[in-house]
């Protein structure tokens, strides 16, 4: 952390301090919620979690060097602490104050699909010219965003912050902390519909970000999304558009994939064009690269710098990670799933030669239309002429029912059941997509396939 004292944290969260007054002038080295990350002069925030209560670790944290605890229950031990009504809210308040100590540009990123990929791509591009701080992993909620901001250091020149939500009002909380200079929306999809209702609800929730955009800020929106295309003005400015549609400010031509690990294309924008290669598959990855290009040009990077940054991006986690084994090509995309990302992954699979197999599971949090949205995926698999669909899960039964009359398709209620027949269903040389919501734990399928 840059210079930020315990007294500043106390003032920000409006808590009640118990401890020696001299400690208030201590400059904090970090603010953490994980007792394993405590170091000398850390502020340890005790969170009451579903499985673990951080208050149980306060004494241990002080013993290993924490200067103070931030908590909502008074510790039994005689240690310095700040008492607040709600620790998570206190962290939000402190993060808001800490963010205001920086004058660097902040880029806020959200969308139904591709937030993390786009964040990584933008960071890879901007890193060609700037010292960039970015969200680690998917720390993108009301706890993750404050922790991301606390990791900002004096030397950082740009912050790229991912912001994820599932209900109305949540984006307002995050955006009020971040106060973005650039607001990026990748798309408006069918996700978190249990709370947001429909895509119009998703757009309303996501665009809460605009209310907290800094003066002279700019919105960067995907022009391939019909809901985002309807946004013509954000705080008196025309948004910058990216995507594969003709009316985008940053678009691409000559898209070619080697169906192994890379996609090449020509970026086109008013006044210029250049060739680039992203080491990932799918047209949606090209769109993510175009978003990074738009951001790069906004911050003064050259075409050469942008192309180099795009080329340095590498897929993270289980996000369309292509794994080659002696028998199979596995597209590991099981990190999460909603209808938009499922369609994008199926389209990527369809571009491969040889026998194409999709192992598809339930997509969660889709609300009242969940059956219909799974049926649409079944029809899309048929449209893309996949050779085999293996549907797993109660909701995925809808995929099976739509696809089965037209293409080879099997259904199993659980992975354990599917595993018994998996060896017989696959053949040497198959390309196999693995995709479902994170709660389905399809990473177990990926590990199984790697051992075949």
Residue pairs with C-beta under 8 A, 6 or more apart in sequence:
1 28
1 29
1 30
1 31
1 98
1 150
1 151
1 152
1 153
2 101
2 102
2 152
2 153
2 154
3 27
3 101
3 154
4 27
4 28
4 98
4 101
5 24
5 25
5 26
5 27
5 28
6 23
6 24
6 25
6 26
6 28
6 43
6 67
6 68
7 24
7 25
8 97
8 98
9 28
9 31
9 43
9 70
9 82
9 94
9 97
10 17
10 24
10 82
11 97
12 93
12 94
12 96
12 97
12 98
13 70
13 82
13 84
13 89
13 90
13 91
13 93
13 94
14 84
14 93
15 70
15 82
15 83
15 84
15 90
16 82
16 83
16 84
17 24
17 80
17 81
17 82
17 83
18 74
18 80
18 81
18 82
18 83
19 68
19 79
19 80
19 81
20 80
23 67
23 68
23 80
26 41
26 67
26 68
27 41
28 41
28 42
28 43
28 67
29 39
29 40
29 41
29 42
30 37
30 38
30 39
30 41
30 42
30 43
30 150
30 151
31 42
31 43
31 45
31 70
31 91
31 94
31 146
31 147
31 150
32 38
32 42
32 43
32 44
32 45
32 147
32 150
33 44
33 45
33 46
33 47
33 54
33 91
33 143
33 147
35 44
35 54
35 57
35 60
35 61
38 44
38 61
38 64
38 65
38 66
39 64
39 65
40 65
41 65
41 66
41 67
42 61
42 65
42 66
42 67
43 66
43 67
43 68
43 69
43 70
44 54
44 57
44 58
44 61
44 62
44 66
44 68
44 69
44 70
45 54
45 69
45 70
45 71
45 87
45 90
45 91
46 53
46 54
46 55
46 57
46 58
46 69
46 70
46 71
46 72
46 73
46 87
47 54
47 87
47 88
47 143
48 54
48 55
48 72
48 87
54 71
54 87
55 71
55 72
55 73
55 75
58 69
58 71
58 75
58 77
58 79
58 81
59 75
59 76
59 77
59 79
61 69
62 68
62 69
62 77
62 79
62 80
67 80
68 79
68 80
68 81
68 82
69 75
69 79
69 80
69 81
69 82
70 81
70 82
70 84
70 87
70 90
70 91
70 94
71 81
71 82
71 83
71 84
71 87
72 83
72 84
72 85
72 86
72 87
74 81
74 83
75 81
82 90
84 90
88 142
88 143
91 143
91 146
91 147
92 142
92 146
92 173
92 177
94 146
95 145
95 146
95 149
95 150
95 177
96 176
96 177
98 149
98 150
98 152
99 106
99 149
99 152
99 177
99 178
99 179
100 179
102 152
102 156
102 159
104 156
104 157
104 158
104 159
105 158
105 159
105 181
105 182
105 299
106 158
106 159
106 161
106 178
106 179
106 180
106 181
106 182
106 214
107 122
107 158
107 159
107 160
107 161
107 180
107 181
107 182
107 184
107 295
108 161
108 163
108 174
108 175
108 178
108 180
108 182
108 183
108 184
108 209
109 115
109 118
109 119
109 122
109 160
109 161
109 162
109 163
109 184
109 186
110 162
110 163
110 164
110 165
110 171
110 184
110 185
110 186
110 206
110 209
111 118
111 184
111 185
111 186
111 187
111 188
111 189
111 206
111 222
112 186
112 187
112 188
112 189
112 190
112 191
112 202
112 206
112 338
112 340
113 186
113 187
113 189
113 191
113 284
113 338
113 340
113 341
113 344
114 186
114 187
114 284
114 287
114 288
114 341
115 138
115 140
115 162
115 163
115 164
115 186
116 135
116 137
116 138
116 140
116 162
116 316
116 317
116 319
117 280
117 285
117 288
117 315
117 316
117 319
118 184
118 186
118 288
118 291
118 292
119 134
119 135
119 160
119 161
119 162
120 134
120 313
120 314
120 316
121 278
121 288
121 289
121 291
121 292
121 309
121 310
121 313
122 160
122 184
122 291
122 292
122 295
122 296
123 132
123 134
123 160
124 292
124 309
124 310
124 312
124 313
125 292
125 293
125 295
125 296
125 301
125 305
125 306
125 309
125 310
126 132
126 158
126 160
126 295
126 296
126 299
126 301
126 309
127 309
127 312
128 296
128 301
128 305
128 306
128 308
128 309
129 299
129 300
129 301
129 305
130 157
130 158
130 299
131 155
131 156
131 157
131 158
132 156
132 157
132 158
132 159
132 160
133 148
133 151
133 152
133 153
133 156
133 158
133 159
133 160
134 159
134 160
134 161
134 162
135 144
135 145
135 148
135 160
135 161
135 162
136 148
136 151
137 317
138 144
138 162
138 164
139 145
139 147
139 148
139 162
140 161
140 162
140 163
140 164
140 174
141 164
141 165
141 170
141 174
142 170
142 173
142 174
145 161
145 163
145 174
145 177
145 178
146 177
148 161
149 159
149 161
149 177
149 178
152 159
158 299
161 178
161 180
163 171
163 174
163 175
163 178
163 209
165 171
165 174
165 192
165 205
165 206
166 192
166 195
166 196
166 365
167 192
167 195
167 196
167 205
168 195
168 196
168 201
168 204
168 205
168 208
169 205
169 208
170 205
171 205
171 206
171 207
171 208
171 209
172 208
172 211
172 212
174 209
175 208
175 209
175 211
175 212
175 213
176 212
178 212
179 212
179 213
179 214
180 209
180 212
180 213
180 214
180 217
181 213
181 214
181 216
181 217
181 218
182 217
182 218
182 219
182 220
182 295
182 298
183 209
183 210
183 213
183 217
183 218
183 219
183 220
183 234
184 219
184 220
184 221
184 291
184 295
185 206
185 207
185 209
185 219
185 220
185 221
185 222
185 228
186 222
186 287
186 288
186 291
187 222
187 224
187 225
187 228
187 340
188 199
188 202
188 203
188 206
188 225
188 227
188 228
189 199
189 202
189 338
189 339
189 340
189 341
190 198
190 199
190 202
190 338
190 339
190 340
190 366
190 369
190 373
191 202
191 338
191 339
191 340
191 365
191 366
192 202
192 365
193 201
193 202
193 365
193 366
193 367
193 368
193 369
193 370
194 365
194 366
194 367
195 367
196 202
196 204
196 205
197 367
199 227
200 227
202 227
203 227
203 228
207 231
210 219
210 234
210 235
213 219
213 234
213 235
217 235
218 234
218 237
218 239
218 240
218 298
219 231
219 234
219 237
219 239
219 240
220 239
220 240
220 241
220 242
220 291
220 294
220 295
220 298
221 228
221 229
221 231
221 239
221 240
221 241
221 242
222 228
222 241
222 242
222 243
222 287
222 291
223 229
223 241
223 242
223 243
223 245
223 247
223 248
223 249
224 243
224 244
224 245
224 248
224 287
225 243
229 247
231 239
232 238
232 239
233 239
240 249
240 250
240 294
240 298
241 247
241 248
241 249
241 250
242 248
242 249
242 250
242 251
242 287
242 290
242 291
242 293
242 294
243 250
243 251
243 287
243 290
244 251
244 252
244 283
244 286
244 287
244 290
245 251
248 290
249 269
249 270
249 294
250 267
250 268
250 269
250 290
250 291
250 293
250 294
250 297
251 267
251 268
251 269
251 290
252 265
252 266
252 267
252 268
252 286
252 289
252 290
253 265
253 266
253 268
254 264
254 265
254 266
255 263
255 264
255 265
255 283
255 286
256 263
256 264
256 265
257 263
257 264
257 281
257 282
257 351
259 281
259 351
259 352
259 353
260 322
260 324
261 279
261 280
261 281
261 322
262 277
262 278
262 279
262 280
262 281
263 277
263 278
263 280
263 281
263 282
263 283
263 285
263 286
264 275
264 276
264 277
265 275
265 276
265 277
265 278
265 286
265 289
266 273
266 274
266 275
266 276
267 273
267 274
267 275
267 276
267 289
267 290
267 293
267 303
267 306
267 307
269 293
269 297
272 303
274 303
274 304
274 306
274 307
275 307
276 289
276 293
276 306
276 307
276 310
276 311
277 307
277 310
277 311
278 285
278 286
278 288
278 289
278 310
278 311
278 313
279 311
279 313
279 314
279 315
280 313
280 315
280 320
281 320
281 322
281 331
281 348
281 351
282 320
282 344
282 345
282 347
282 348
282 351
283 344
283 347
284 344
285 320
289 310
289 313
292 306
292 309
292 310
292 313
293 306
293 310
296 305
296 306
296 309
297 306
301 309
315 321
317 335
318 332
318 333
318 334
318 335
318 443
318 446
319 333
319 335
320 331
320 332
320 333
320 345
320 348
321 331
321 332
321 333
322 329
322 330
322 331
322 332
323 329
323 330
323 331
323 332
323 446
323 450
324 330
325 449
325 450
325 452
327 426
327 428
327 429
327 430
327 452
328 426
328 428
328 429
328 430
328 431
328 432
328 449
328 452
329 352
329 430
329 431
329 432
330 431
330 432
330 434
330 446
330 449
330 450
331 345
331 348
331 349
331 431
331 432
331 433
331 434
332 434
332 443
332 446
333 341
333 345
333 433
333 434
333 435
334 434
334 435
334 436
334 438
334 440
334 442
334 443
334 445
334 446
335 438
336 437
336 438
337 345
337 361
337 363
337 435
337 436
337 437
338 363
338 366
338 437
339 363
339 366
339 373
339 376
339 377
341 435
342 360
342 363
342 377
342 380
342 435
343 377
343 380
345 433
345 435
346 358
346 377
346 380
346 381
346 384
346 386
346 433
346 435
347 384
348 433
349 356
349 358
349 384
349 386
349 431
349 433
350 356
350 384
350 385
350 386
352 431
354 429
354 430
354 431
355 387
355 388
355 427
355 429
355 430
355 431
356 386
356 387
356 388
356 430
356 431
356 433
357 386
357 387
357 388
357 389
357 390
357 425
357 426
357 430
357 431
357 432
357 433
358 381
358 386
358 388
358 389
358 390
358 432
358 433
358 435
359 390
359 392
359 418
359 432
359 433
359 434
359 435
359 442
359 445
360 377
360 381
360 389
360 390
360 391
360 392
360 396
360 399
360 433
360 435
360 436
361 391
361 392
361 393
361 396
361 435
361 436
361 437
361 440
361 442
362 374
362 392
362 393
362 394
362 395
362 396
362 436
362 437
362 439
362 440
363 370
363 373
363 374
363 377
363 395
363 436
363 437
364 395
364 437
364 439
365 437
366 373
370 395
371 395
371 398
372 398
374 395
374 396
374 397
374 398
374 399
375 398
375 399
375 401
375 402
376 402
377 398
377 399
377 402
378 389
378 391
378 398
378 399
378 400
378 401
378 402
378 403
378 409
379 402
379 403
381 389
381 399
381 403
381 407
381 409
382 402
382 403
382 406
382 407
385 407
386 407
387 407
387 408
388 407
388 408
388 409
388 410
388 425
389 399
389 400
389 403
389 407
389 408
389 409
389 410
390 409
390 410
390 411
390 412
390 418
390 422
390 425
391 397
391 399
391 400
391 403
391 409
391 410
391 411
391 412
392 411
392 412
392 413
392 414
392 415
392 418
392 436
392 440
393 413
393 414
393 436
393 440
394 413
396 411
396 436
397 411
399 409
400 409
400 410
400 411
403 409
404 411
410 418
410 421
410 425
412 418
412 421
415 440
415 441
415 442
415 444
415 445
418 445
419 448
422 448
422 449
423 452
426 432
426 449
426 452
432 449
434 442
434 445
434 446
434 449
435 442
436 442
